[in-house]
Amino acid sequence: MQYKNILVFIWSIKYLQLRLFKLVNNFNLLIYQMDDLISVIVMLY
């Protein structure tokens, strides 16, 4: 039973890391897109 709890704990940490990684990647993509948008706006003016 203890062994199973440890496995679940490890799995949940890995899962959270993956979620966090995806979130950070999405955030970076969003920043890049905003940067592109700002560049376009700057070019228009």
C-alpha positions in Angstrom: 0.0 0.0 0.0 2.8 2.4 0.9 4.5 1.5 -2.3 1.4 2.4 -4.3 1.1 5.8 -2.5 4.7 6.6 -3.4 4.0 5.8 -7.1 0.9 8.0 -7.1 2.9 10.8 -5.5 5.7 10.5 -8.1 3.1 10.4 -10.9 1.3 13.4 -9.7 4.5 15.4 -9.5 5.4 14.4 -13.0 1.9 15.3 -14.2 2.1 18.7 -12.5 5.5 19.4 -14.0 4.1 18.5 -17.4 1.1 20.8 -16.9 3.4 23.6 -15.8 5.7 23.1 -18.7 2.7 23.3 -21.1 1.5 26.4 -19.4 4.9 28.1 -19.6 5.1 27.1 -23.3 1.7 28.6 -24.0 2.7 31.7 -22.2 5.9 32.1 -24.2 3.9 31.6 -27.4 1.5 34.3 -26.3 4.3 36.6 -25.6 5.8 36.0 -29.0 2.5 36.6 -30.7 2.1 39.9 -28.7 5.6 40.8 -29.8 4.6 40.2 -33.4 1.5 42.3 -32.9 3.5 45.2 -31.4 5.9 45.0 -34.3 3.1 45.2 -36.8 1.6 48.2 -35.0 4.9 49.9 -34.8 5.4 49.3 -38.6 2.0 50.8 -39.3 2.8 54.1 -37.5 
